[in-house]
Amino acid sequence: MASKTKKSKSSGRFGPRYGKRVRAKLVKVESRQRVKQKCPFCGKLGAKRLSKGIWQCSKCNKKFAGGTYHLS
């Protein structure tokens, strides 16, 4: 796995490719999708993304469909 730098965060794996704006947008989306989201069933911060649009809450153990990158 490629290392990342402090300045470019998770998009550091691409190096200088694809341009600054594209990599900045990617960091914004990835940082928001990787944090635990608020579960619509129990209301606690526990929903984690399993795959595209599939979420599972670690508190109430429900699996549900939602937004692709983050729950809105």
PDB file with SEQRES, HELIX, SHEET and CRYST1 records, atoms N, CA, C and O in Angstrom:
SEQRES   1 A   72  MET ALA SER LYS THR LYS LYS SER LYS SER SER GLY ARG          
SEQRES   2 A   72  PHE GLY PRO ARG TYR GLY LYS ARG VAL ARG ALA LYS LEU          
SEQRES   3 A   72  VAL LYS VAL GLU SER ARG GLN ARG VAL LYS GLN LYS CYS          
SEQRES   4 A   72  PRO PHE CYS GLY LYS LEU GLY ALA LYS ARG LEU SER LYS          
SEQRES   5 A   72  GLY ILE TRP GLN CYS SER LYS CYS ASN LYS LYS PHE ALA          
SEQRES   6 A   72  GLY GLY THR TYR HIS LEU SER                                  
HELIX    1 AA1 LYS A    9  PHE A   14  5                                   6    
HELIX    2 AA2 LYS A   20  ARG A   34  1                                  15    
SHEET    1 AA1 4 GLN A  37  LYS A  38  0                                        
SHEET    2 AA1 4 LEU A  45  SER A  51 -1                                        
SHEET    3 AA1 4 ILE A  54  CYS A  57 -1                                        
SHEET    4 AA1 4 LYS A  63  ALA A  65 -1                                        
CRYST1    1.000    1.000    1.000  90.00  90.00  90.00 P 1           1          
ATOM      1  N   MET A   1       0.852  -1.176   0.000  1.00  0.00           N  
ATOM      2  CA  MET A   1       0.000   0.000   0.000  1.00  0.00           C  
ATOM      3  C   MET A   1       0.889   1.227   0.000  1.00  0.00           C  
ATOM      4  O   MET A   1       1.894   1.286   0.708  1.00  0.00           O  
ATOM      5  N   ALA A   2       0.508   2.190  -0.792  1.00  0.00           N  
ATOM      6  CA  ALA A   2       1.289   3.419  -0.885  1.00  0.00           C  
ATOM      7  C   ALA A   2       1.130   4.241   0.386  1.00  0.00           C  
ATOM      8  O   ALA A   2       0.074   4.247   1.018  1.00  0.00           O  
ATOM      9  N   SER A   3       2.202   4.931   0.741  1.00  0.00           N  
ATOM     10  CA  SER A   3       2.128   5.760   1.941  1.00  0.00           C  
ATOM     11  C   SER A   3       1.451   7.079   1.611  1.00  0.00           C  
ATOM     12  O   SER A   3       1.425   7.506   0.457  1.00  0.00           O  
ATOM     13  N   LYS A   4       0.906   7.715   2.631  1.00  0.00           N  
ATOM     14  CA  LYS A   4       0.248   8.997   2.425  1.00  0.00           C  
ATOM     15  C   LYS A   4       0.997  10.061   3.201  1.00  0.00           C  
ATOM     16  O   LYS A   4       1.686   9.756   4.175  1.00  0.00           O  
ATOM     17  N   THR A   5       0.869  11.287   2.783  1.00  0.00           N  
ATOM     18  CA  THR A   5       1.538  12.383   3.463  1.00  0.00           C  
ATOM     19  C   THR A   5       0.534  13.165   4.286  1.00  0.00           C  
ATOM     20  O   THR A   5      -0.676  13.034   4.100  1.00  0.00           O  
ATOM     21  N   LYS A   6       1.038  13.968   5.185  1.00  0.00           N  
ATOM     22  CA  LYS A   6       0.160  14.728   6.065  1.00  0.00           C  
ATOM     23  C   LYS A   6      -0.655  15.761   5.269  1.00  0.00           C  
ATOM     24  O   LYS A   6      -1.826  15.997   5.569  1.00  0.00           O  
ATOM     25  N   LYS A   7      -0.039  16.364   4.271  1.00  0.00           N  
ATOM     26  CA  LYS A   7      -0.688  17.428   3.520  1.00  0.00           C  
ATOM     27  C   LYS A   7      -1.765  16.891   2.566  1.00  0.00           C  
ATOM     28  O   LYS A   7      -2.848  17.467   2.463  1.00  0.00           O  
ATOM     29  N   SER A   8      -1.468  15.800   1.878  1.00  0.00           N  
ATOM     30  CA  SER A   8      -2.414  15.303   0.881  1.00  0.00           C  
ATOM     31  C   SER A   8      -3.355  14.243   1.422  1.00  0.00           C  
ATOM     32  O   SER A   8      -4.277  13.829   0.719  1.00  0.00           O  
ATOM     33  N   LYS A   9      -3.151  13.792   2.653  1.00  0.00           N  
ATOM     34  CA  LYS A   9      -4.015  12.828   3.342  1.00  0.00           C  
ATOM     35  C   LYS A   9      -4.197  11.548   2.538  1.00  0.00           C  
ATOM     36  O   LYS A   9      -3.211  10.973   2.078  1.00  0.00           O  
ATOM     37  N   SER A  10      -5.432  11.086   2.356  1.00  0.00           N  
ATOM     38  CA  SER A  10      -5.647   9.787   1.712  1.00  0.00           C  
ATOM     39  C   SER A  10      -5.378   9.811   0.211  1.00  0.00           C  
ATOM     40  O   SER A  10      -5.193   8.755  -0.393  1.00  0.00           O  
ATOM     41  N   SER A  11      -5.353  10.990  -0.401  1.00  0.00           N  
ATOM     42  CA  SER A  11      -5.082  11.056  -1.837  1.00  0.00           C  
ATOM     43  C   SER A  11      -3.591  11.018  -2.138  1.00  0.00           C  
ATOM     44  O   SER A  11      -3.192  11.079  -3.301  1.00  0.00           O  
ATOM     45  N   GLY A  12      -2.766  10.917  -1.100  1.00  0.00           N  
ATOM     46  CA  GLY A  12      -1.333  10.830  -1.301  1.00  0.00           C  
ATOM     47  C   GLY A  12      -0.919   9.584  -2.053  1.00  0.00           C  
ATOM     48  O   GLY A  12       0.182   9.528  -2.601  1.00  0.00           O  
ATOM     49  N   ARG A  13      -1.785   8.581  -2.088  1.00  0.00           N  
ATOM     50  CA  ARG A  13      -1.469   7.342  -2.803  1.00  0.00           C  
ATOM     51  C   ARG A  13      -1.410   7.550  -4.314  1.00  0.00           C  
ATOM     52  O   ARG A  13      -0.859   6.712  -5.028  1.00  0.00           O  
ATOM     53  N   PHE A  14      -1.975   8.667  -4.817  1.00  0.00           N  
ATOM     54  CA  PHE A  14      -1.954   8.947  -6.250  1.00  0.00           C  
ATOM     55  C   PHE A  14      -0.744   9.756  -6.682  1.00  0.00           C  
ATOM     56  O   PHE A  14      -0.501   9.921  -7.877  1.00  0.00           O  
ATOM     57  N   GLY A  15       0.015  10.263  -5.718  1.00  0.00           N  
ATOM     58  CA  GLY A  15       1.184  11.059  -6.056  1.00  0.00           C  
ATOM     59  C   GLY A  15       0.768  12.342  -6.760  1.00  0.00           C  
ATOM     60  O   GLY A  15      -0.228  12.954  -6.373  1.00  0.00           O  
ATOM     61  N   PRO A  16       1.506  12.767  -7.788  1.00  0.00           N  
ATOM     62  CA  PRO A  16       1.173  14.021  -8.478  1.00  0.00           C  
ATOM     63  C   PRO A  16       0.113  13.867  -9.579  1.00  0.00           C  
ATOM     64  O   PRO A  16      -0.199  14.835 -10.272  1.00  0.00           O  
ATOM     65  N   ARG A  17      -0.429  12.682  -9.740  1.00  0.00           N  
ATOM     66  CA  ARG A  17      -1.372  12.457 -10.836  1.00  0.00           C  
ATOM     67  C   ARG A  17      -2.763  13.030 -10.552  1.00  0.00           C  
ATOM     68  O   ARG A  17      -3.117  13.253  -9.395  1.00  0.00           O  
ATOM     69  N   TYR A  18      -3.526  13.262 -11.572  1.00  0.00           N  
ATOM     70  CA  TYR A  18      -4.945  13.629 -11.578  1.00  0.00           C  
ATOM     71  C   TYR A  18      -5.254  15.067 -11.182  1.00  0.00           C  
ATOM     72  O   TYR A  18      -6.408  15.475 -11.316  1.00  0.00           O  
ATOM     73  N   GLY A  19      -4.331  15.837 -10.717  1.00  0.00           N  
ATOM     74  CA  GLY A  19      -4.578  17.240 -10.404  1.00  0.00           C  
ATOM     75  C   GLY A  19      -4.994  17.461  -8.961  1.00  0.00           C  
ATOM     76  O   GLY A  19      -5.507  16.563  -8.294  1.00  0.00           O  
ATOM     77  N   LYS A  20      -4.757  18.679  -8.499  1.00  0.00           N  
ATOM     78  CA  LYS A  20      -4.985  19.011  -7.094  1.00  0.00           C  
ATOM     79  C   LYS A  20      -6.464  19.023  -6.722  1.00  0.00           C  
ATOM     80  O   LYS A  20      -6.840  18.515  -5.665  1.00  0.00           O  
ATOM     81  N   ARG A  21      -7.303  19.596  -7.577  1.00  0.00           N  
ATOM     82  CA  ARG A  21      -8.736  19.715  -7.257  1.00  0.00           C  
ATOM     83  C   ARG A  21      -9.403  18.352  -7.140  1.00  0.00           C  
ATOM     84  O   ARG A  21     -10.186  18.116  -6.220  1.00  0.00           O  
ATOM     85  N   VAL A  22      -9.099  17.472  -8.056  1.00  0.00           N  
ATOM     86  CA  VAL A  22      -9.704  16.139  -8.047  1.00  0.00           C  
ATOM     87  C   VAL A  22      -9.303  15.393  -6.780  1.00  0.00           C  
ATOM     88  O   VAL A  22     -10.134  14.750  -6.139  1.00  0.00           O  
ATOM     89  N   ARG A  23      -8.014  15.485  -6.423  1.00  0.00           N  
ATOM     90  CA  ARG A  23      -7.548  14.799  -5.224  1.00  0.00           C  
ATOM     91  C   ARG A  23      -8.123  15.427  -3.961  1.00  0.00           C  
ATOM     92  O   ARG A  23      -8.379  14.719  -2.987  1.00  0.00           O  
ATOM     93  N   ALA A  24      -8.331  16.751  -3.958  1.00  0.00           N  
ATOM     94  CA  ALA A  24      -8.927  17.423  -2.795  1.00  0.00           C  
ATOM     95  C   ALA A  24     -10.383  16.988  -2.610  1.00  0.00           C  
ATOM     96  O   ALA A  24     -10.828  16.775  -1.482  1.00  0.00           O  
ATOM     97  N   LYS A  25     -11.121  16.857  -3.711  1.00  0.00           N  
ATOM     98  CA  LYS A  25     -12.512  16.388  -3.638  1.00  0.00           C  
ATOM     99  C   LYS A  25     -12.570  14.950  -3.124  1.00  0.00           C  
ATOM    100  O   LYS A  25     -13.458  14.599  -2.347  1.00  0.00           O  
ATOM    101  N   LEU A  26     -11.634  14.135  -3.555  1.00  0.00           N  
ATOM    102  CA  LEU A  26     -11.573  12.754  -3.104  1.00  0.00           C  
ATOM    103  C   LEU A  26     -11.334  12.677  -1.600  1.00  0.00           C  
ATOM    104  O   LEU A  26     -11.965  11.876  -0.911  1.00  0.00           O  
ATOM    105  N   VAL A  27     -10.429  13.505  -1.091  1.00  0.00           N  
ATOM    106  CA  VAL A  27     -10.143  13.526   0.353  1.00  0.00           C  
ATOM    107  C   VAL A  27     -11.394  13.913   1.129  1.00  0.00           C  
ATOM    108  O   VAL A  27     -11.686  13.334   2.176  1.00  0.00           O  
ATOM    109  N   LYS A  28     -12.132  14.891   0.615  1.00  0.00           N  
ATOM    110  CA  LYS A  28     -13.346  15.345   1.293  1.00  0.00           C  
ATOM    111  C   LYS A  28     -14.379  14.223   1.380  1.00  0.00           C  
ATOM    112  O   LYS A  28     -14.976  14.009   2.435  1.00  0.00           O  
ATOM    113  N   VAL A  29     -14.591  13.512   0.282  1.00  0.00           N  
ATOM    114  CA  VAL A  29     -15.569  12.423   0.252  1.00  0.00           C  
ATOM    115  C   VAL A  29     -15.111  11.264   1.127  1.00  0.00           C  
ATOM    116  O   VAL A  29     -15.894  10.739   1.919  1.00  0.00           O  
ATOM    117  N   GLU A  30     -13.850  10.862   0.991  1.00  0.00           N  
ATOM    118  CA  GLU A  30     -13.360   9.710   1.741  1.00  0.00           C  
ATOM    119  C   GLU A  30     -13.313   9.961   3.242  1.00  0.00           C  
ATOM    120  O   GLU A  30     -13.604   9.059   4.028  1.00  0.00           O  
ATOM    121  N   SER A  31     -12.954  11.165   3.646  1.00  0.00           N  
ATOM    122  CA  SER A  31     -12.903  11.448   5.078  1.00  0.00           C  
ATOM    123  C   SER A  31     -14.296  11.454   5.685  1.00  0.00           C  
ATOM    124  O   SER A  31     -14.467  11.095   6.850  1.00  0.00           O  
ATOM    125  N   ARG A  32     -15.288  11.857   4.910  1.00  0.00           N  
ATOM    126  CA  ARG A  32     -16.665  11.870   5.418  1.00  0.00           C  
ATOM    127  C   ARG A  32     -17.280  10.471   5.444  1.00  0.00           C  
ATOM    128  O   ARG A  32     -18.084  10.167   6.324  1.00  0.00           O  
ATOM    129  N   GLN A  33     -16.913   9.627   4.497  1.00  0.00           N  
ATOM    130  CA  GLN A  33     -17.521   8.290   4.435  1.00  0.00           C  
ATOM    131  C   GLN A  33     -16.922   7.339   5.450  1.00  0.00           C  
ATOM    132  O   GLN A  33     -17.574   6.366   5.828  1.00  0.00           O  
ATOM    133  N   ARG A  34     -15.699   7.584   5.907  1.00  0.00           N  
ATOM    134  CA  ARG A  34     -15.036   6.639   6.800  1.00  0.00           C  
ATOM    135  C   ARG A  34     -15.352   6.839   8.270  1.00  0.00           C  
ATOM    136  O   ARG A  34     -15.059   5.962   9.084  1.00  0.00           O  
ATOM    137  N   VAL A  35     -15.946   7.978   8.635  1.00  0.00           N  
ATOM    138  CA  VAL A  35     -16.331   8.177  10.034  1.00  0.00           C  
ATOM    139  C   VAL A  35     -17.672   7.496  10.277  1.00  0.00           C  
ATOM    140  O   VAL A  35     -18.440   7.268   9.343  1.00  0.00           O  
ATOM    141  N   LYS A  36     -17.945   7.176  11.525  1.00  0.00           N  
ATOM    142  CA  LYS A  36     -19.220   6.534  11.845  1.00  0.00           C  
ATOM    143  C   LYS A  36     -20.344   7.553  11.740  1.00  0.00           C  
ATOM    144  O   LYS A  36     -20.225   8.682  12.215  1.00  0.00           O  
ATOM    145  N   GLN A  37     -21.433   7.136  11.111  1.00  0.00           N  
ATOM    146  CA  GLN A  37     -22.579   8.000  10.852  1.00  0.00           C  
ATOM    147  C   GLN A  37     -23.674   7.734  11.889  1.00  0.00           C  
ATOM    148  O   GLN A  37     -23.619   6.752  12.628  1.00  0.00           O  
ATOM    149  N   LYS A  38     -24.650   8.611  11.929  1.00  0.00           N  
ATOM    150  CA  LYS A  38     -25.779   8.456  12.844  1.00  0.00           C  
ATOM    151  C   LYS A  38     -26.766   7.444  12.265  1.00  0.00           C  
ATOM    152  O   LYS A  38     -27.223   7.586  11.131  1.00  0.00           O  
ATOM    153  N   CYS A  39     -27.084   6.435  13.050  1.00  0.00           N  
ATOM    154  CA  CYS A  39     -27.999   5.382  12.621  1.00  0.00           C  
ATOM    155  C   CYS A  39     -29.432   5.929  12.588  1.00  0.00           C  
ATOM    156  O   CYS A  39     -29.860   6.575  13.544  1.00  0.00           O  
ATOM    157  N   PRO A  40     -30.180   5.681  11.503  1.00  0.00           N  
ATOM    158  CA  PRO A  40     -31.565   6.153  11.444  1.00  0.00           C  
ATOM    159  C   PRO A  40     -32.517   5.371  12.347  1.00  0.00           C  
ATOM    160  O   PRO A  40     -33.620   5.842  12.622  1.00  0.00           O  
ATOM    161  N   PHE A  41     -32.118   4.195  12.809  1.00  0.00           N  
ATOM    162  CA  PHE A  41     -32.985   3.380  13.649  1.00  0.00           C  
ATOM    163  C   PHE A  41     -32.814   3.685  15.130  1.00  0.00           C  
ATOM    164  O   PHE A  41     -33.790   3.967  15.827  1.00  0.00           O  
ATOM    165  N   CYS A  42     -31.567   3.628  15.615  1.00  0.00           N  
ATOM    166  CA  CYS A  42     -31.350   3.852  17.047  1.00  0.00           C  
ATOM    167  C   CYS A  42     -30.886   5.277  17.355  1.00  0.00           C  
ATOM    168  O   CYS A  42     -30.910   5.683  18.516  1.00  0.00           O  
ATOM    169  N   GLY A  43     -30.468   6.041  16.356  1.00  0.00           N  
ATOM    170  CA  GLY A  43     -30.067   7.422  16.553  1.00  0.00           C  
ATOM    171  C   GLY A  43     -28.685   7.623  17.130  1.00  0.00           C  
ATOM    172  O   GLY A  43     -28.322   8.750  17.469  1.00  0.00           O  
ATOM    173  N   LYS A  44     -27.892   6.550  17.254  1.00  0.00           N  
ATOM    174  CA  LYS A  44     -26.546   6.650  17.822  1.00  0.00           C  
ATOM    175  C   LYS A  44     -25.500   6.658  16.711  1.00  0.00           C  
ATOM    176  O   LYS A  44     -25.779   6.248  15.584  1.00  0.00           O  
ATOM    177  N   LEU A  45     -24.309   7.122  17.029  1.00  0.00           N  
ATOM    178  CA  LEU A  45     -23.212   7.104  16.067  1.00  0.00           C  
ATOM    179  C   LEU A  45     -22.643   5.696  16.009  1.00  0.00           C  
ATOM    180  O   LEU A  45     -21.851   5.302  16.865  1.00  0.00           O  
ATOM    181  N   GLY A  46     -23.044   4.948  15.010  1.00  0.00           N  
ATOM    182  CA  GLY A  46     -22.582   3.572  14.931  1.00  0.00           C  
ATOM    183  C   GLY A  46     -22.653   2.991  13.535  1.00  0.00           C  
ATOM    184  O   GLY A  46     -22.157   1.889  13.301  1.00  0.00           O  
ATOM    185  N   ALA A  47     -23.260   3.708  12.603  1.00  0.00           N  
ATOM    186  CA  ALA A  47     -23.411   3.174  11.253  1.00  0.00           C  
ATOM    187  C   ALA A  47     -22.095   3.285  10.500  1.00  0.00           C  
ATOM    188  O   ALA A  47     -21.487   4.354  10.440  1.00  0.00           O  
ATOM    189  N   LYS A  48     -21.665   2.171   9.928  1.00  0.00           N  
ATOM    190  CA  LYS A  48     -20.416   2.110   9.196  1.00  0.00           C  
ATOM    191  C   LYS A  48     -20.700   1.590   7.797  1.00  0.00           C  
ATOM    192  O   LYS A  48     -21.542   0.709   7.621  1.00  0.00           O  
ATOM    193  N   ARG A  49     -20.011   2.123   6.806  1.00  0.00           N  
ATOM    194  CA  ARG A  49     -20.222   1.744   5.420  1.00  0.00           C  
ATOM    195  C   ARG A  49     -19.567   0.400   5.141  1.00  0.00           C  
ATOM    196  O   ARG A  49     -18.378   0.215   5.401  1.00  0.00           O  
ATOM    197  N   LEU A  50     -20.350  -0.542   4.608  1.00  0.00           N  
ATOM    198  CA  LEU A  50     -19.825  -1.852   4.235  1.00  0.00           C  
ATOM    199  C   LEU A  50     -19.398  -1.878   2.776  1.00  0.00           C  
ATOM    200  O   LEU A  50     -18.316  -2.359   2.442  1.00  0.00           O  
ATOM    201  N   SER A  51     -20.263  -1.353   1.908  1.00  0.00           N  
ATOM    202  CA  SER A  51     -19.970  -1.232   0.484  1.00  0.00           C  
ATOM    203  C   SER A  51     -20.849  -0.110  -0.055  1.00  0.00           C  
ATOM    204  O   SER A  51     -21.485   0.604   0.720  1.00  0.00           O  
ATOM    205  N   LYS A  52     -20.891   0.051  -1.362  1.00  0.00           N  
ATOM    206  CA  LYS A  52     -21.651   1.149  -1.959  1.00  0.00           C  
ATOM    207  C   LYS A  52     -23.115   1.099  -1.536  1.00  0.00           C  
ATOM    208  O   LYS A  52     -23.847   0.202  -1.954  1.00  0.00           O  
ATOM    209  N   GLY A  53     -23.541   2.034  -0.726  1.00  0.00           N  
ATOM    210  CA  GLY A  53     -24.934   2.133  -0.327  1.00  0.00           C  
ATOM    211  C   GLY A  53     -25.372   1.159   0.739  1.00  0.00           C  
ATOM    212  O   GLY A  53     -26.540   1.184   1.126  1.00  0.00           O  
ATOM    213  N   ILE A  54     -24.500   0.300   1.236  1.00  0.00           N  
ATOM    214  CA  ILE A  54     -24.843  -0.668   2.274  1.00  0.00           C  
ATOM    215  C   ILE A  54     -24.183  -0.229   3.580  1.00  0.00           C  
ATOM    216  O   ILE A  54     -22.969  -0.035   3.639  1.00  0.00           O  
ATOM    217  N   TRP A  55     -24.988  -0.078   4.614  1.00  0.00           N  
ATOM    218  CA  TRP A  55     -24.523   0.392   5.913  1.00  0.00           C  
ATOM    219  C   TRP A  55     -24.935  -0.582   6.991  1.00  0.00           C  
ATOM    220  O   TRP A  55     -25.946  -1.271   6.857  1.00  0.00           O  
ATOM    221  N   GLN A  56     -24.154  -0.647   8.065  1.00  0.00           N  
ATOM    222  CA  GLN A  56     -24.507  -1.490   9.199  1.00  0.00           C  
ATOM    223  C   GLN A  56     -24.187  -0.736  10.480  1.00  0.00           C  
ATOM    224  O   GLN A  56     -23.119  -0.140  10.627  1.00  0.00           O  
ATOM    225  N   CYS A  57     -25.150  -0.779  11.408  1.00  0.00           N  
ATOM    226  CA  CYS A  57     -24.976  -0.120  12.697  1.00  0.00           C  
ATOM    227  C   CYS A  57     -24.348  -1.099  13.674  1.00  0.00           C  
ATOM    228  O   CYS A  57     -24.805  -2.233  13.813  1.00  0.00           O  
ATOM    229  N   SER A  58     -23.298  -0.650  14.350  1.00  0.00           N  
ATOM    230  CA  SER A  58     -22.633  -1.520  15.318  1.00  0.00           C  
ATOM    231  C   SER A  58     -23.376  -1.562  16.651  1.00  0.00           C  
ATOM    232  O   SER A  58     -23.153  -2.470  17.452  1.00  0.00           O  
ATOM    233  N   LYS A  59     -24.250  -0.597  16.897  1.00  0.00           N  
ATOM    234  CA  LYS A  59     -24.985  -0.543  18.165  1.00  0.00           C  
ATOM    235  C   LYS A  59     -26.220  -1.450  18.134  1.00  0.00           C  
ATOM    236  O   LYS A  59     -26.408  -2.280  19.023  1.00  0.00           O  
ATOM    237  N   CYS A  60     -27.071  -1.285  17.090  1.00  0.00           N  
ATOM    238  CA  CYS A  60     -28.303  -2.078  17.018  1.00  0.00           C  
ATOM    239  C   CYS A  60     -28.188  -3.245  16.031  1.00  0.00           C  
ATOM    240  O   CYS A  60     -29.121  -4.036  15.892  1.00  0.00           O  
ATOM    241  N   ASN A  61     -27.040  -3.349  15.346  1.00  0.00           N  
ATOM    242  CA  ASN A  61     -26.736  -4.444  14.425  1.00  0.00           C  
ATOM    243  C   ASN A  61     -27.704  -4.553  13.251  1.00  0.00           C  
ATOM    244  O   ASN A  61     -27.912  -5.645  12.721  1.00  0.00           O  
ATOM    245  N   LYS A  62     -28.296  -3.432  12.838  1.00  0.00           N  
ATOM    246  CA  LYS A  62     -29.175  -3.434  11.664  1.00  0.00           C  
ATOM    247  C   LYS A  62     -28.346  -3.139  10.430  1.00  0.00           C  
ATOM    248  O   LYS A  62     -27.417  -2.332  10.464  1.00  0.00           O  
ATOM    249  N   LYS A  63     -28.695  -3.803   9.340  1.00  0.00           N  
ATOM    250  CA  LYS A  63     -28.068  -3.562   8.052  1.00  0.00           C  
ATOM    251  C   LYS A  63     -29.108  -2.911   7.157  1.00  0.00           C  
ATOM    252  O   LYS A  63     -30.238  -3.392   7.071  1.00  0.00           O  
ATOM    253  N   PHE A  64     -28.740  -1.819   6.488  1.00  0.00           N  
ATOM    254  CA  PHE A  64     -29.721  -1.080   5.695  1.00  0.00           C  
ATOM    255  C   PHE A  64     -29.040  -0.385   4.527  1.00  0.00           C  
ATOM    256  O   PHE A  64     -27.817  -0.257   4.479  1.00  0.00           O  
ATOM    257  N   ALA A  65     -29.863   0.058   3.588  1.00  0.00           N  
ATOM    258  CA  ALA A  65     -29.376   0.787   2.421  1.00  0.00           C  
ATOM    259  C   ALA A  65     -29.507   2.275   2.685  1.00  0.00           C  
ATOM    260  O   ALA A  65     -30.438   2.728   3.350  1.00  0.00           O  
ATOM    261  N   GLY A  66     -28.565   3.016   2.155  1.00  0.00           N  
ATOM    262  CA  GLY A  66     -28.585   4.466   2.344  1.00  0.00           C  
ATOM    263  C   GLY A  66     -27.803   5.133   1.241  1.00  0.00           C  
ATOM    264  O   GLY A  66     -27.721   4.618   0.126  1.00  0.00           O  
ATOM    265  N   GLY A  67     -27.232   6.270   1.548  1.00  0.00           N  
ATOM    266  CA  GLY A  67     -26.440   7.002   0.560  1.00  0.00           C  
ATOM    267  C   GLY A  67     -25.168   6.248   0.182  1.00  0.00           C  
ATOM    268  O   GLY A  67     -24.682   5.408   0.939  1.00  0.00           O  
ATOM    269  N   THR A  68     -24.647   6.554  -0.977  1.00  0.00           N  
ATOM    270  CA  THR A  68     -23.468   5.852  -1.452  1.00  0.00           C  
ATOM    271  C   THR A  68     -22.241   6.132  -0.611  1.00  0.00           C  
ATOM    272  O   THR A  68     -21.517   5.207  -0.242  1.00  0.00           O  
ATOM    273  N   TYR A  69     -21.994   7.417  -0.300  1.00  0.00           N  
ATOM    274  CA  TYR A  69     -20.788   7.786   0.427  1.00  0.00           C  
ATOM    275  C   TYR A  69     -21.031   8.180   1.871  1.00  0.00           C  
ATOM    276  O   TYR A  69     -20.167   7.968   2.722  1.00  0.00           O  
ATOM    277  N   HIS A  70     -22.187   8.748   2.160  1.00  0.00           N  
ATOM    278  CA  HIS A  70     -22.515   9.116   3.539  1.00  0.00           C  
ATOM    279  C   HIS A  70     -24.019   9.136   3.708  1.00  0.00           C  
ATOM    280  O   HIS A  70     -24.765   9.297   2.743  1.00  0.00           O  
ATOM    281  N   LEU A  71     -24.454   8.973   4.937  1.00  0.00           N  
ATOM    282  CA  LEU A  71     -25.889   9.020   5.230  1.00  0.00           C  
ATOM    283  C   LEU A  71     -26.302  10.471   5.368  1.00  0.00           C  
ATOM    284  O   LEU A  71     -25.616  11.255   6.025  1.00  0.00           O  
ATOM    285  N   SER A  72     -27.411  10.832   4.758  1.00  0.00           N  
ATOM    286  CA  SER A  72     -27.851  12.219   4.831  1.00  0.00           C  
ATOM    287  C   SER A  72     -29.064  12.356   5.718  1.00  0.00           C  
ATOM    288  O   SER A  72     -29.576  13.462   5.897  1.00  0.00           O  
TER     289      SER A  72                                                      
END                                                                             
